[in-house]
């Protein structure tokens, strides 16, 4: 979506405003998709644990990282539920 948006913005001047509505829509979709992202994904958490293994890192930090991951997972679940509802506005209207 990001690539489509930027490509459209790049070409917009050549089409004298005819792409503006589509660009606005891609921004809305991109915002909707972005709201469900979380920084503490399972891959990131695993990478942190692997990188820190054997180093002088307090084990409590890994526990806290797990707590943050759990909280972020809950937030992501709630955002997915909201974005599923709000994302339906991008679907074609039924006749």
C-alpha positions in Angstrom: 0.0 0.0 0.0 2.9 2.3 0.8 4.5 1.7 -2.6 1.2 2.4 -4.4 0.7 5.5 -2.4 4.2 6.9 -3.1 4.1 6.0 -6.7 0.7 7.7 -7.1 1.9 10.8 -5.3 4.9 10.9 -7.6 2.7 10.7 -10.7 -0.1 12.9 -9.4 1.1 16.2 -10.9 1.1 14.6 -14.4 -2.5 13.7 -14.0 -3.6 17.1 -12.7 -5.4 16.0 -9.6 -7.3 13.0 -11.0 -5.4 10.7 -8.6 -6.1 12.8 -5.5 -9.1 10.8 -4.3 -7.3 7.5 -4.8 -4.2 8.8 -2.9 -6.5 9.9 0.0 -8.0 6.4 0.0 -4.6 4.7 0.1 -3.6 7.0 3.0 -6.7 5.8 4.9 -6.0 2.2 4.1 -2.3 2.6 5.1 -3.3 4.2 8.4 -5.8 1.4 9.1 -3.1 -1.3 8.4 -0.5 0.6 10.4 -2.7 0.8 13.5 -2.6 -3.0 13.9 1.2 -3.3 13.9 3.1 -3.9 17.1 6.9 -3.4 17.7 7.2 -6.5 19.9 6.4 -9.2 17.5 7.3 -12.9 18.3 10.2 -12.6 15.9 11.6 -9.5 17.6 11.2 -11.0 21.0 13.0 -14.2 19.9 15.8 -12.1 18.3 16.3 -10.1 21.5 16.4 -13.2 23.6 18.9 -14.9 21.2 21.1 -11.8 21.0 21.2 -11.3 24.7 21.8 -15.0 25.6 25.0 -15.4 27.4 25.5 -11.7 27.9 25.3 -9.8 31.1 21.6 -9.2 31.0 19.4 -9.4 34.0 17.0 -12.3 33.5 14.3 -10.0 34.8 14.7 -7.9 31.6 13.7 -10.9 29.5 10.7 -11.5 31.8 9.7 -7.8 31.3 10.2 -8.2 27.6 7.7 -11.1 27.7 5.3 -9.0 29.7 5.6 -6.2 27.1 5.0 -8.7 24.3 1.9 -10.0 26.0 0.5 -6.5 26.5 1.4 -5.6 22.8 -0.4 -8.8 21.7 -3.5 -7.8 23.5 -3.4 -4.3 22.0 -2.8 -5.8 18.6 -5.8 -8.1 19.0 -8.0 -5.2 20.0 -6.7 -3.1 17.1 -7.3 -6.0 14.6 -10.9 -6.2 15.8 -11.3 -2.5 15.4 -9.6 -2.4 12.0 -11.7 -5.3 10.7 -14.7 -3.2 11.5 -13.3 0.0 10.2 -11.6 -1.8 7.3 -15.0 -2.9 6.0 -15.5 0.7 4.7 -12.9 -0.1 2.0 -15.0 -3.0 0.6 -17.3 -2.4 -2.4 -20.8 -1.4 -1.5 -23.4 -4.2 -2.1 -26.1 -3.3 -4.6 
